[in-house]
């Protein structure tokens, strides 16, 4: 068996992924994905958890998708338990790109409600892509607990995830629109408006939702 030390290509690839220049790391990730080798998988997963540049992280994810799922998926699932938020979020993002249905059970409520917004957003996107038929309502119920969370970008991500589930999420959304929490109610109304009129834009939907909540139930029924 060829070892790392006996293979200059593998050695260069592994070293390139750790260079201080992000353009060098980007090229290294591209090369590793273009010519995949099982010996790169551990380093690719490790770099996903610490890489500061978005473009490089995206290339690392692409490189991982070029390797056999039998090698990548178990390591990515292990990263979901990492104490490092970036490791969790990037593992979720990569799993969403791989799209292996068997990974659905790993998208837990803890991840869907993770305290870190980037982790939660990645979990929402991954969940709606992997959810098995018949599980959509249960997923919508968990997602609805996050209505009103965070700033506009986070709220838009959640709205898109709920909308992606289709009409099955409407009863859950309707209940949230009548709930006691002001921010959650506004967010639910905005999501419903966005579902009805995708071209309106989320900013407009949120402002309209605030107006509806301020005017009370009569306006909400219009």
Buried (B, 14 or more C-beta within 10 A) or exposed (E): EEEEEEBEEBBEBBEBBBEEEBEBBBBBBBBBBEEBEEBBBEBBBBBBBEBEEEEBBBBBBBBBBBBEBEBBBEBBBEBBEBEEBBBBBBBBBBBBEBEBEEBBEBBEEEBBBBEBBBBBBBBBBBBBBBBEEEBBBEBBBBBBBBBBBBEEEBBBBBBBBBBBBEEBBBEBBEEBBEBEEEBBBBBBBBBBBBBEEEEEEBEBBBBBBBEBBEEEEEEBEE
